[in-house]
Amino acid sequence: MQKENSMDRITYLLGAGASFNALPLTLEIPFHLEIMENYINKNLREFPVDTLIGDIRDLRNQLNEYNTIDGYARMLSQNRVNSENKLKLSKLKSILCCLFMFEQLKKKELIWSFAIEPGDNRYDQTNYSRAARTIDPRYKSFFAKILNGPRLDERINIISWNYDIQLEIGIENNLGFKYDNLNDSCTIYPHPTTRHKTGDLLNDLAIHDCLPQIVKLNGTAGIFFNKNSFHNIYLDQNEFFEDRFETLLEIHKETIRYSKYNPYLRFAWEQDDLTKRALEYAQTIFRNTDVLVVIGYSFPDFNRTIDYQIFRDNRIKEIFVQLPDTDIDTVKYSMETSLDRSQIDKVKHIKNLNEFFIPRQFIPNYQP
């Protein structure tokens, strides 16, 4: 039996399915926007909410005409004939930031006590309970296993296409760090306290201020960029959505012209210095990856160009894909645009979705 190399490096590639137990998948976003709208209408009428509510309704109506929010956003960014599209894209990002804060902060009233209308059978109470959950519990268990004392195991890197803060909340729950202090555990990009040196990236994957262990390719809903620095509106899991709502309203007012809150939430086709930096980090990480674990990621068409770039010149020798049975064949087909056929033929399908998969050589105290 071949002995497994304990010094192998593993990279996790996360998609929306990795946060399924707490956050909406793409097709569920219109319904979750409706839940947030109902919550604001019932609980936050002391604030001037009419403009925000109107924009949420407009967005919901538009999303009903598109398969995905990415499709609608892509149309807005491409169609420059309509001068209002740039503003609509800014409003879309602002509302998404508000929605993801709503989904990941505590609420002072339980979701299902007001959101279910008589005769509304679209979702049962289990799904409303899921909408009220601030973190997918799999993140808590995952970080409990891969944190080595107060730090993330140096052999492990995480690349995420998600702009949620489930990773950060998972670390916070295990270590008690507030969001601003998470870099005491591992370097995250983007993060409000992260500072990056200019110049060439290092190929060494040790933790330092040039190469983070967690890279979020689409940024973060709740992180904002202004004057060469990041800042955030999330502090920790003790906060309520109501605690941050006034700031969220202020952010929404800035969608015409960003002066303070320029959201660092990007789509795959949007290119700027920040997204290029994230891509360079991801490329360097994948060049040094031996084992790949894909969780809840479908290699969608919108991400194809970036996926191809980050997988170039990789040395990956083992791939695990954790997805439902119904998705695996389609995903393996989509992977062919980014990975070698010989690699895909060796893909191991992980069917158990109750916990994030960890290859045995990366489990602490494992002896091959």
N, C-alpha and C positions, 0 to 999 in steps of 0.2 A: 504494500500500500504506500502511495507517494506521501511523503511528509509535507504538510502544509507549512508555508513560510509565514512565521509569526510577524515578520517585518513587511509583509505585503501591505499595500495601501488600498483602502476601500473608499469609494465615492458613492454617495447616495444621490440619485436624481429624482426629485420630487415633483409631482404634478398635483392637480386639484384633488384627485382621489385620495391623496395622503391626508387631507383635512376633511374628508367626507362626513365624519361623525359630528362635526360642529359647524361647518361652513357650506354654503350652497355651491353645487356644481354650476357650470355655466348656464345650462337650461333652466335652473331653478332661481336664477337671480331676479327675474321680474316678480316672482311670487314673494321672495324675501324682501324686495323693495316695498311691496304692498304691506307686508307685516310691519316694517319700519315706519312707513307712512301712517298706519293705524296707531302705532305706539306714540308717535309724535303728536298726532291729532288729539289723542286722549290724555296724554300726560305732560305735554310741554307747551301748552297754549299760552303760558305767560311770556313766551318768547315770540318775536315776530317771525312766524314760520311760514306765512302764506307763499312767499316766493320760492322757498325750498320745496314746499309741498307741491306747488305747481310744476316745478322742474322735475321732481321725482315722477309725477304722473306723466309728463311729456316723455320722459325716458322710458318708462314702462310701456307706453303705447308704441314707441319706436322699436323697442326690443321685441315686441310681438311680431314684427315683420321680418326679423332676422333670426337665423338659427342660433347665433352666438353674439355675445357682447363684443367679441373681437371683430366679427364681421361688420357690425354697426360702426365701431370705432374706426375700422379700416376705411369704410366708405367716407366717414367724416374727414379723415386725413387726406384722402385722395381727391375728393370732389371739391375743388377750389372755385368752381363756378358760383356756388352758393356761399356768399360772404359770411353767413351765420354759422357755417360748419365749424370753424375754429372755436367759436364761443361754445357751441354745443359739445365739442370734444372736451373743453375745459370743464364744463358743467358735469359731463359724464365722469371725469376723474374725481371731481370734488364729491359727487354723490357716492361714488364707489368708496372713497375714503371714509365718508360718513357711515356707509353701510357696514364696512369691515370693522369700524370702531363699535358700531351698534352690536354686531355679532359677537365681538370678543371682549366687551365690557359687561359688567353686571347691570341688570335692570332692576329698578325699584318695584316693578310689577311683573308678575310671571307672564310670559308670552301668551300662553294658551288661555289665560283668564279673560283676554279681550280680543284676541285675533281671530277666533273661530266665529264666523257669522252663521246664523241659522241656515241650514241647508247647504252649507259649504262643505263639500265632500272631497275637495282636491287633495287634502292631506289629513291623515288621522292624527290623533294626539301625540303619537310617537314622533312624528315629524315636527310637530310644534315644539316638543321637548328638545329635539335636536337643534332647532333654531334658537332655543334659549341657552344651549350649552356653549360656554365660552372657549373651550379647548377640546379637541379630539383627544380622548384619554390615552390613545396610543403614544402620543408624544411624551407624556409623563413617564410611562413605563420604559420607553426607548432611552430617554436620557438618564433614567435611574441606572440603566445597564452600561451605558457607554461613557458616562462621566467618570474620570479617574481622579477621585478626590474632588477638588474644586474646578478641575479642568476637563475639557473634552479630550478624549483619547487622541493623541497626536497622529495616529495612523488613519484617522477618519476625517473625511471632508464631506460637505453637503452642498449640492448645487440645487437650487429651487427655482422653479418657474412661478411659484406662488407669491403674490404680494400681501399675503396675510402675515400675522406675527405669531403663528402657532409654534414655530421653532423657539422663538424668544420666550414665549409664555412657558413652554415645556422646560427650558433651562431655569427660568425664574421659579417655577414650582418646585424644582428639585433642590436649588441652592439658596433660594430666598433673596437673590439679587434683584434690585429694581432694574428697569430697562436700561437706564443710563450706565449701569455698572456691569452689564453683561460681558463686556470685553475683558473683565477679570477672569472669565471662564474660557472664552475663545473669541477670536477676532471675526466680526461679522461685517459684511459689506452689502448694503449701506447700513451705517449705524451712526447716530449723532456724535459719538465720541471717537470714531475712527478717523485717523489721520494717515494719509498715504504719501510716501515719498515719490518724487518724480524720477523718471529714468527707466531703465530696463527692469523688467520683473525678474525675480530670482526663481530658479528651478527648485530650490530647496523648499520643502513643505513644512518646515518648522514654523511655529507661531511667531510672527513678528509683524511689524507695522506695514510690511509690503505685501504679504500674501495671507488673506483671511482663510479660515477653515470653512466658513459658511458664506456662500455667495448667492445673492438673490438677483437673478437675471432681469426680472421685471420690477425691481425696486420693492418698495414697501408702502402700502396704503396707511398713511399716518406719519411717514417721514417726509420732511419738506427741505428743500434746498434753497439757500439764499446766500449770496456773497461768499462763495467758496466754502460753505460749511453746511452740515446737516443739522436739523433740529426736529424735535418730535412733539407730539401732543399726548402720547401714551406714557404713563409712569409705571403703573403696576396693576395687578389684578384686584387690588382693593378699591379701585375706582368704579364708579357707576357711569353709565352712558350720560346720565344727566349732568355729571360733574364736568364733562368735556363738551357739552352740547353748544354752549355759547361760543366757544372757540370754533367749533365746526360751522356754525352760522357765519362767523367772521370769515372763515376760509371760503365759504360759498360766495360771499359778496365780492371776493377778489378774482373771480373767474374771468372778468373782463380784462384785467391787467394785474399780473402778479407783482406785488410789491414786498410781501413778506412770506406768504405761504405758496411757494411753487412746488406742487406735489411731486415727489420722486416716485411716481407710479408710471411705468412705461409699458408699451406694447412691443411685441417682438420686432416690428419694422421700424420703430422709432430709434434713431441713432443720434447720440450726442456724446460728449466726453465721458459722462458718467456711465452710460450703457457700454461704451467701448472699453472702459476700464473693467467693468464686470465681465465682459466677454474675454478679455485678456487673462483675468484671474482664472476663469473657468477653463480656458484652453491650457494654461499652465498646470492646473490641477489634474486634468484628464491625461496629459502627457505622462503624469507620474502615478496613474491609477492602474492597479493590478486587478481589482475586483469591483464590479459595478453592480449596484442594487437599484433597480428602477421601481418606484412605488407610486402608483396612482397616476402615471404619466402615459399619455397616448401618442406621443410624437405627432402632434397635429400639424396640418399643412402650414398654418401661419408661422410656426416656429422652425420650419424645415431648414431655412438658410442658416439660422444660428446653430441648430443641432449639428448640421454638417460641419460647421467651422469648429465647434468645440470638440468634436470627436476625431478631427484630423490628427494623424501621427500618434494615435494612442497605442498603449501597450497592453490593453485590457485582455486578460486571459480567461476570465470567468464572469458570466453575467447571470444575475437573478432578476426575474420580473415578477413583481407582486401585484396581481390584478385579478378581477373576477374571471371565471371560465369563459364568459361570453365575450370578453374583450381580447383575449390573448392572441388569437389568429390575426385579427386586424392590426394589432400593435406590432407584432412581429413583421408583418408586411410593411408597415410604415417605417420600421427601423432600418429597412434595407437602403433608404436614402442617406443614412448617416453612418452605418457600421458595415463591416465586411460580412459577406454571406457566411463565411466560415465561423465568424463569431456568433451570428444569429442562430446557426444550426446547433450551437452548444447552449443556447439559452435554457435556463432551468425555470420552469413556471412554479411560483409559490402561490398556492391556492388559499392558504389560511390568511384571512384578512383581519384577524382579531388583534394581532400585534405586528409591529414593523419587524420585518425579517432581519436577523443578524447572522451572517455566516459564522460557523462555529469557531473559526480561528480568531475572530474578533470579540468573542465573549470573554470577559475577564476570567483569568485562572484556567482557561481551557488548555489542556495538555494533549497535543496531537499524538 
